[in-house]
Amino acid sequence: MKNFEEVAVQYAPMISAMIRKLHIHRDYDTFKQLGNIALWQAWQRFEEGKGHFTPFAYRSIRGAMLDELKRETKRTNQLSLLESILIEEGIEEEMETLPEWLILNKLDAKEKWLLEALFVRGYSLSYLADQQGISLAGMKKRRERLLKKVRDAIDHPFKT
């Protein structure tokens, strides 16, 4: 088969057509790059004796783009859920009474929510990881970053 540069040039119109067909109007460059990556992966996996490359490439590109759209939808839903929980439980109002050194540290809404969930409400890391749809390791990393930020705020209370 040809080298990948030739394949990429040949199938660039297919990637652009797929973006239009899936009605993707934002992040065009991101999805174009995603299509190129999927094309490269298809080019790497393709076996000559098992059929034609074009339908294989088409399915690979389409599948990668649909997967990314699903991930984006899931992230959007999680953020909406997080915002509704914050509003429902009035966490935003409760957090306004935090010590001045913590407010000066400018914790974002997610960090305030995590601080509240872990240390005020007492939720476990595994429970929060399940709620957020991330791995336990990912939740531990978030807690680490949050604690570092809080420690820095304690050590340097007036640093913005």
C-alpha positions as CSV (number, residue, x, y, z in Angstrom):
1,M,0.0,0.0,0.0
2,K,1.1,3.6,-0.5
3,N,2.8,5.6,2.2
4,F,0.6,7.4,4.7
5,E,1.1,10.9,3.4
6,E,-0.4,9.9,0.0
7,V,-3.3,8.1,1.9
8,A,-3.9,11.2,4.0
9,V,-4.1,13.5,0.9
10,Q,-6.4,11.0,-0.8
11,Y,-8.8,10.6,2.1
12,A,-8.9,14.2,3.3
13,P,-12.1,14.9,1.4
14,M,-13.7,11.8,3.2
15,I,-12.7,13.3,6.6
16,S,-14.2,16.7,5.7
17,A,-17.4,15.1,4.3
18,M,-17.8,13.0,7.5
19,I,-17.5,16.2,9.6
20,R,-20.3,17.8,7.6
21,K,-22.4,14.6,7.6
22,L,-22.2,14.4,11.4
23,H,-23.2,18.2,11.6
24,I,-20.0,19.1,13.5
25,H,-19.8,22.9,13.4
26,R,-17.4,23.5,16.3
27,D,-13.9,22.3,16.8
28,Y,-13.5,21.6,13.1
29,D,-9.7,21.3,13.4
30,T,-9.9,19.0,16.3
31,F,-12.3,16.6,14.5
32,K,-10.2,16.9,11.3
33,Q,-7.1,15.8,13.3
34,L,-9.2,13.0,15.0
35,G,-10.2,11.8,11.5
36,N,-6.5,11.8,10.4
37,I,-5.6,9.8,13.5
38,A,-8.4,7.3,12.9
39,L,-7.2,7.1,9.2
40,W,-3.7,6.4,10.3
41,Q,-4.8,3.7,12.7
42,A,-7.0,2.1,10.0
43,W,-4.0,2.2,7.6
44,Q,-1.9,0.5,10.3
45,R,-4.5,-2.3,11.0
46,F,-5.7,-2.9,7.4
47,E,-4.9,-6.3,5.9
48,E,-5.0,-6.5,2.1
49,G,-6.7,-9.9,1.9
50,K,-9.7,-8.9,3.9
51,G,-11.4,-6.5,1.6
52,H,-11.1,-2.9,0.4
53,F,-9.5,-0.2,2.4
54,T,-12.0,2.6,1.6
55,P,-15.0,1.1,3.5
56,F,-12.6,0.2,6.4
57,A,-11.3,3.7,6.6
58,Y,-14.8,5.2,6.4
59,R,-16.0,3.0,9.3
60,S,-12.9,3.8,11.3
61,I,-13.1,7.5,10.8
62,R,-16.9,7.6,11.5
63,G,-16.5,5.5,14.6
64,A,-13.8,7.7,16.0
65,M,-15.8,10.8,15.5
66,L,-18.9,9.3,17.0
67,D,-17.0,8.1,20.0
68,E,-15.6,11.6,20.6
69,L,-19.1,13.1,20.2
70,K,-20.4,10.6,22.8
71,R,-17.5,11.6,25.2
72,E,-18.3,15.3,24.7
73,T,-21.9,14.6,25.5
74,K,-21.0,12.7,28.6
75,R,-18.7,15.5,29.8
76,T,-21.4,18.1,29.2
77,N,-23.9,16.0,31.1
78,Q,-21.5,15.6,34.0
79,L,-20.9,19.3,34.2
80,S,-24.6,20.0,34.0
81,L,-25.2,17.5,36.8
82,L,-22.4,19.0,38.9
83,E,-23.9,22.5,38.4
84,S,-27.4,21.3,39.4
85,I,-26.0,19.6,42.5
86,L,-24.2,22.8,43.5
87,I,-27.3,24.8,43.0
88,E,-29.6,22.2,44.6
89,E,-27.5,21.8,47.8
90,G,-26.7,25.5,48.0
91,I,-23.0,24.7,48.1
92,E,-22.2,28.0,46.4
93,E,-23.8,29.9,49.2
94,E,-22.1,27.8,51.9
95,M,-18.7,28.2,50.3
96,E,-19.0,32.0,50.5
97,T,-18.4,31.6,54.2
98,L,-15.1,29.9,53.8
99,P,-12.0,31.5,55.4
100,E,-10.6,34.5,53.6
101,W,-7.3,32.7,52.8
102,L,-9.3,30.0,50.9
103,I,-11.4,32.5,49.0
104,L,-8.3,34.5,48.0
105,N,-6.9,31.2,46.6
106,K,-9.7,31.4,44.0
107,L,-10.8,27.8,44.1
108,D,-13.0,27.1,41.1
109,A,-16.5,25.6,41.5
110,K,-15.4,22.0,41.0
111,E,-12.7,22.4,43.6
112,K,-15.1,23.9,46.1
113,W,-17.5,21.1,45.4
114,L,-14.8,18.5,45.9
115,L,-13.7,20.1,49.1
116,E,-17.3,20.2,50.4
117,A,-17.9,16.6,49.3
118,L,-14.8,15.1,50.8
119,F,-14.3,17.1,54.0
120,V,-17.7,18.4,55.0
121,R,-20.1,15.7,53.7
122,G,-17.6,12.9,54.1
123,Y,-18.1,11.1,50.8
124,S,-15.5,8.5,49.9
125,L,-13.2,8.9,46.9
126,S,-14.6,5.8,45.3
127,Y,-18.1,7.1,45.6
128,L,-17.2,10.5,44.1
129,A,-15.2,8.8,41.3
130,D,-18.3,6.7,40.4
131,Q,-20.5,9.8,40.5
132,Q,-18.2,11.8,38.2
133,G,-17.5,8.8,35.9
134,I,-13.8,8.8,36.3
135,S,-11.3,6.3,37.7
136,L,-10.4,6.2,41.4
137,A,-6.8,7.2,40.4
138,G,-8.2,10.3,38.6
139,M,-10.2,11.3,41.7
140,K,-7.1,10.8,43.9
141,K,-5.2,13.1,41.6
142,R,-7.9,15.7,41.8
143,R,-7.8,15.5,45.6
144,E,-4.0,15.8,45.5
145,R,-4.1,19.0,43.4
146,L,-6.8,20.4,45.7
147,L,-4.9,19.7,48.8
148,K,-1.7,21.2,47.3
149,K,-3.7,24.4,46.4
150,V,-5.1,24.6,50.0
151,R,-1.7,24.0,51.5
152,D,-0.2,26.7,49.3
153,A,-3.0,29.0,50.5
154,I,-2.2,28.3,54.1
155,D,1.5,28.9,53.6
156,H,0.9,32.1,51.6
157,P,-2.4,33.4,52.7
158,F,-2.3,36.7,50.9
159,K,-0.9,35.5,47.6
160,T,-3.5,35.7,44.8
